[in-house]
Amino acid sequence: MAADSPTTWDELLAGPFNIHSVTTHNNLLLDAMRKRFNLTDGTFHRMMRTGHLHLSRTLDNLGIAYSGLAKALMPDHRRREIALLFDSKVASQRSNGFYARDVAEAWISGLPRPKNGVPVNSLLHGDLLHAPADKVQAAMEKNVVYHRPFRVTHTELVY
């Protein structure tokens, strides 16, 4: 369907669609909206489809094909991928309340630049939410190279 033509609910809801993401389905905003407005499954589905259409069209207007994002969002052992975890209590003291902002500004500027106009970086950021602290600590002990010792007390404090 063309981005400039009106879309009916039947057109929007016809057939499957793909949401490309990396384990971000536990978004608190979606859960809060669903509970706050007591949305039925059908209404929630329409909301998701509408958001997906809006995102797709916005990206189209920027010259980015939504379908082309899937590869960037899927983990791949052949790419150089890193996860940077920050203690939000410490970072917020340096960032005037915007935790990890100063850290992000420092390292984002050092990322590779687009090649021939094609972006070469994919970033996902946010807090660790709804995860048991002991399981996050165990996973971190197994996989993280620490700058200094860190003990997970609340996963919401890890950015």
Stockholm file with secondary structure:
# STOCKHOLM 1.0

chainA/1-159         MAADSPTTWDELLAGPFNIHSVTTHNNLLLDAMRKRFNLTDGTFHRMMRTGHLHLSRTLDNLGIAYSGLAKALMPDHRRREIALLFDSKVASQRSNGFYARDVAEAWISGLPRPKNGVPVNSLLHGDLLHAPADKVQAAMEKNVVYHRPFRVTHTELVY
#=GR chainA/1-159 SS CCTTSCCCHHHHHSSCCCCCCSSCTTCHHHHHHHHHTTCCHHHHHHHHHHHHHHHHHHHHHTTCCGGGHHHHHSCCTTSCCCCCCCBHHHHHHHTTTSTTHHHHHHHHTTSCCCBTTBCCCCCCCCCCCSCCHHHHHHHHHHHCCCSSCCCCSCGGGBC
#=GC SS_cons         CCTTSCCCHHHHHSSCCCCCCSSCTTCHHHHHHHHHTTCCHHHHHHHHHHHHHHHHHHHHHTTCCGGGHHHHHSCCTTSCCCCCCCBHHHHHHHTTTSTTHHHHHHHHTTSCCCBTTBCCCCCCCCCCCSCCHHHHHHHHHHHCCCSSCCCCSCGGGBC
//
